[in-house]
Protein backbone atom coordinates (compact mmCIF):
# COMPACT_ATOMS: atom_id res chain seq x y z
CA UNK A 1 0.00 0.00 0.00
CA UNK A 2 1.48 3.41 -0.87
CA UNK A 3 2.56 5.63 1.99
CA UNK A 4 0.20 8.38 0.90
CA UNK A 5 -2.83 6.20 1.55
CA UNK A 6 -4.09 6.36 5.13
CA UNK A 7 -5.15 3.15 6.92
CA UNK A 8 -8.64 4.60 7.42
CA UNK A 9 -9.23 4.36 3.70
CA UNK A 10 -9.04 0.58 3.85
CA UNK A 11 -11.62 0.38 6.64
CA UNK A 12 -14.60 1.77 4.75
CA UNK A 13 -18.10 0.63 5.54
CA UNK A 14 -19.26 -1.60 2.68
CA UNK A 15 -22.30 -3.07 4.36
CA UNK A 16 -24.70 -1.07 2.26
CA UNK A 17 -25.45 -2.29 -1.21
CA UNK A 18 -25.51 1.20 -2.65
CA UNK A 19 -22.17 2.11 -1.07
CA UNK A 20 -20.28 -1.13 -1.74
CA UNK A 21 -19.53 -0.49 -5.38
CA UNK A 22 -18.48 3.09 -4.74
CA UNK A 23 -16.13 2.03 -1.95
CA UNK A 24 -14.50 -0.63 -4.11
CA UNK A 25 -13.95 1.89 -6.88
CA UNK A 26 -12.38 4.35 -4.43
CA UNK A 27 -10.08 1.66 -3.02
CA UNK A 28 -9.10 0.41 -6.48
CA UNK A 29 -8.22 3.94 -7.54
CA UNK A 30 -6.38 4.81 -4.35
CA UNK A 31 -4.39 1.67 -3.57
CA UNK A 32 -4.50 -0.26 -6.83
CA UNK A 33 -6.05 -3.61 -7.78
CA UNK A 34 -3.15 -5.62 -6.34
CA UNK A 35 -3.52 -4.17 -2.85
CA UNK A 36 -7.31 -4.44 -3.03
CA UNK A 37 -7.09 -8.18 -3.64
CA UNK A 38 -5.19 -8.58 -0.39
CA UNK A 39 -7.89 -7.00 1.78
CA UNK A 40 -9.67 -9.49 4.05
CA UNK A 41 -13.44 -9.47 4.65
CA UNK A 42 -14.57 -9.38 8.28
CA UNK A 43 -17.12 -11.79 9.73
CA UNK A 44 -19.82 -9.12 9.75
CA UNK A 45 -19.23 -8.46 6.05
CA UNK A 46 -19.52 -12.18 5.31
CA UNK A 47 -22.77 -12.34 7.27
CA UNK A 48 -24.07 -9.40 5.27
CA UNK A 49 -23.25 -11.15 2.02
CA UNK A 50 -24.97 -14.42 3.00
CA UNK A 51 -28.05 -12.73 4.54
CA UNK A 52 -29.16 -11.21 1.23
CA UNK A 53 -31.42 -13.95 -0.10
CA UNK A 54 -33.37 -13.48 -3.35
CA UNK A 55 -37.13 -13.12 -3.07
CA UNK A 56 -39.32 -15.98 -4.15
CA UNK A 57 -42.10 -15.65 -6.70
CA UNK A 58 -44.85 -15.32 -4.05
CA UNK A 59 -42.82 -12.84 -2.06
CA UNK A 60 -42.48 -10.65 -5.12
CA UNK A 61 -46.27 -10.69 -5.61
CA UNK A 62 -46.89 -9.66 -1.95
CA UNK A 63 -50.32 -11.32 -2.16
CA UNK A 64 -49.85 -13.71 0.79
CA UNK A 65 -48.71 -10.92 3.09
CA UNK A 66 -51.59 -8.70 2.01
CA UNK A 67 -54.09 -11.48 2.70
CA UNK A 68 -52.47 -12.17 6.05
CA UNK A 69 -52.73 -8.52 7.06
CA UNK A 70 -56.38 -8.34 5.96
CA UNK A 71 -57.11 -11.45 8.02
CA UNK A 72 -55.66 -9.83 11.15
CA UNK A 73 -57.68 -6.66 10.54
CA UNK A 74 -60.89 -8.62 9.97
CA UNK A 75 -60.36 -10.69 13.10
CA UNK A 76 -59.91 -7.59 15.26
CA UNK A 77 -62.94 -5.93 13.63
CA UNK A 78 -65.25 -8.87 14.35
CA UNK A 79 -63.92 -9.23 17.89
CA UNK A 80 -64.44 -5.54 18.67
CA UNK A 81 -67.95 -5.45 17.20
CA UNK A 82 -69.28 -8.38 19.21
CA UNK A 83 -67.03 -8.63 22.23
CA UNK A 84 -65.04 -5.36 22.51
CA UNK A 85 -62.21 -7.27 24.12
CA UNK A 86 -59.49 -5.54 22.12
CA UNK A 87 -61.09 -2.12 21.68
CA UNK A 88 -58.56 0.67 22.01
CA UNK A 89 -60.72 3.47 20.62
CA UNK A 90 -61.95 5.88 23.26
CA UNK A 91 -65.40 7.45 22.92
CA UNK A 92 -64.22 11.02 23.46
CA UNK A 93 -65.67 13.30 24.80
CA UNK A 94 -68.35 11.03 26.30
CA UNK A 95 -65.69 8.97 28.07
CA UNK A 96 -63.25 10.87 30.32
CA UNK A 97 -59.60 10.97 29.38
CA UNK A 98 -57.04 10.28 32.08
CA UNK A 99 -53.59 11.78 31.69
CA UNK A 100 -50.40 11.37 33.67
CA UNK A 101 -49.69 13.56 36.67
CA UNK A 102 -46.66 14.90 34.83
CA UNK A 103 -48.72 15.80 31.77
CA UNK A 104 -48.08 19.37 30.60
CA UNK A 105 -51.47 20.95 30.03
CA UNK A 106 -52.71 24.52 29.93
CA UNK A 107 -50.72 27.06 31.91
CA UNK A 108 -51.77 28.70 35.14
CA UNK A 109 -50.22 31.34 37.39
CA UNK A 110 -49.86 30.75 41.12
CA UNK A 111 -50.81 33.13 43.91
CA UNK A 112 -49.24 34.04 47.22
CA UNK A 113 -50.99 33.53 50.52
CA UNK A 114 -52.37 37.07 50.34
CA UNK A 115 -53.80 36.41 46.84
CA UNK A 116 -51.25 38.46 44.93
CA UNK A 117 -49.52 36.92 41.90
CA UNK A 118 -46.43 34.98 42.85
CA UNK A 119 -44.68 36.11 39.66
CA UNK A 120 -41.92 38.70 40.14
CA UNK A 121 -41.55 39.56 36.42
CA UNK A 122 -37.97 38.30 36.29
CA UNK A 123 -38.44 37.37 32.60
CA UNK A 124 -36.77 33.97 33.03
CA UNK A 125 -39.76 32.09 31.62
CA UNK A 126 -40.01 34.40 28.62
CA UNK A 127 -36.27 34.12 28.03
CA UNK A 128 -36.21 30.33 28.20
CA UNK A 129 -39.27 29.91 25.97
CA UNK A 130 -38.13 28.50 22.59
CA UNK A 131 -41.37 29.55 20.90
CA UNK A 132 -41.30 33.13 22.23
CA UNK A 133 -44.94 32.87 23.24
CA UNK A 134 -44.69 34.56 26.68
CA UNK A 135 -44.95 38.35 26.82
CA UNK A 136 -44.47 40.11 30.18
CA UNK A 137 -44.54 43.77 31.15
CA UNK A 138 -43.11 44.60 34.55
CA UNK A 139 -44.25 47.39 36.83
CA UNK A 140 -43.42 48.85 40.23
CA UNK A 141 -45.32 47.15 43.02
CA UNK A 142 -47.18 49.41 45.46
CA UNK A 143 -45.67 47.44 48.33
CA UNK A 144 -42.13 48.76 48.92
CA UNK A 145 -41.00 45.31 50.09
CA UNK A 146 -41.79 43.86 46.66
CA UNK A 147 -39.51 44.95 43.84
CA UNK A 148 -41.84 44.48 40.86
CA UNK A 149 -44.74 42.46 39.55
CA UNK A 150 -46.20 41.72 36.10
CA UNK A 151 -48.67 44.34 34.99
CA UNK A 152 -49.25 42.26 31.86
CA UNK A 153 -48.65 38.53 31.43
CA UNK A 154 -49.83 37.00 28.13
CA UNK A 155 -49.23 33.51 26.76
CA UNK A 156 -49.96 32.73 23.12
CA UNK A 157 -51.23 29.16 23.33
CA UNK A 158 -51.12 28.73 19.57
CA UNK A 159 -47.37 29.30 19.51
CA UNK A 160 -46.66 27.34 22.68
CA UNK A 161 -45.05 23.94 22.16
CA UNK A 162 -45.81 22.81 25.75
CA UNK A 163 -42.19 21.95 26.44
CA UNK A 164 -42.36 22.96 30.10
CA UNK A 165 -39.17 25.03 30.04
CA UNK A 166 -40.99 28.01 31.51
CA UNK A 167 -41.98 25.93 34.53
CA UNK A 168 -38.42 24.69 35.02
CA UNK A 169 -36.91 28.17 34.66
CA UNK A 170 -39.22 29.93 37.13
CA UNK A 171 -37.42 30.41 40.48
CA UNK A 172 -40.65 31.28 42.33
CA UNK A 173 -42.87 28.40 41.21
CA UNK A 174 -45.17 31.05 39.77
CA UNK A 175 -46.21 29.18 36.62
CA UNK A 176 -47.38 25.60 36.33
CA UNK A 177 -48.82 23.31 33.65
CA UNK A 178 -50.67 20.87 35.91
CA UNK A 179 -54.21 21.91 35.01
CA UNK A 180 -54.88 18.71 33.07
CA UNK A 181 -56.46 20.70 30.24
CA UNK A 182 -55.28 19.04 27.04
CA UNK A 183 -57.78 20.26 24.41
CA UNK A 184 -58.16 23.93 23.54
CA UNK A 185 -60.56 24.97 20.81
CA UNK A 186 -61.89 28.33 19.64
CA UNK A 187 -62.93 30.06 16.45
CA UNK A 188 -60.82 33.21 16.81
CA UNK A 189 -57.09 33.57 17.27
CA UNK A 190 -57.43 36.20 19.97
CA UNK A 191 -59.18 33.64 22.16
CA UNK A 192 -55.86 31.80 22.47
CA UNK A 193 -54.07 34.83 23.90
CA UNK A 194 -54.37 34.12 27.63
CA UNK A 195 -53.90 37.26 29.77
CA UNK A 196 -52.88 37.41 33.41
CA UNK A 197 -56.39 37.39 34.89
CA UNK A 198 -57.26 34.26 32.93
CA UNK A 199 -54.06 32.49 33.95
CA UNK A 200 -54.75 33.39 37.57
CA UNK A 201 -58.20 31.83 37.36
CA UNK A 202 -60.22 35.04 37.56
CA UNK A 203 -61.64 34.59 34.06
CA UNK A 204 -62.62 31.53 32.06
CA UNK A 205 -61.16 31.04 28.56
CA UNK A 206 -63.44 30.99 25.56
CA UNK A 207 -63.37 27.37 24.38
CA UNK A 208 -65.93 25.59 22.26
CA UNK A 209 -64.78 22.14 23.43
CA UNK A 210 -62.39 22.12 26.35
CA UNK A 211 -60.92 18.77 27.32
CA UNK A 212 -59.82 18.26 30.88
CA UNK A 213 -58.81 15.18 32.78
CA UNK A 214 -61.24 14.34 35.60
CA UNK A 215 -58.53 13.90 38.22
CA UNK A 216 -57.21 17.47 37.88
Protein Blocks (a to p, Z undefined) as FASTA:
>chain_A
ZZklcfklmmccfkbfklmmmmmmmmmmmnojklmmmpccdfklmmmmmmmccddfklmn
ommmmmmmmmmmmmmmmmmmmnommccbdcdfkbccdddfklccdddddddfkopafbgo
lommmmmpmnlpaccdddddfblkbmbdcfbdcddfklpgolommmmmpmnlpaccklop
abdcdfbfklmmccfklmnopaccddfbdcddfkZZ
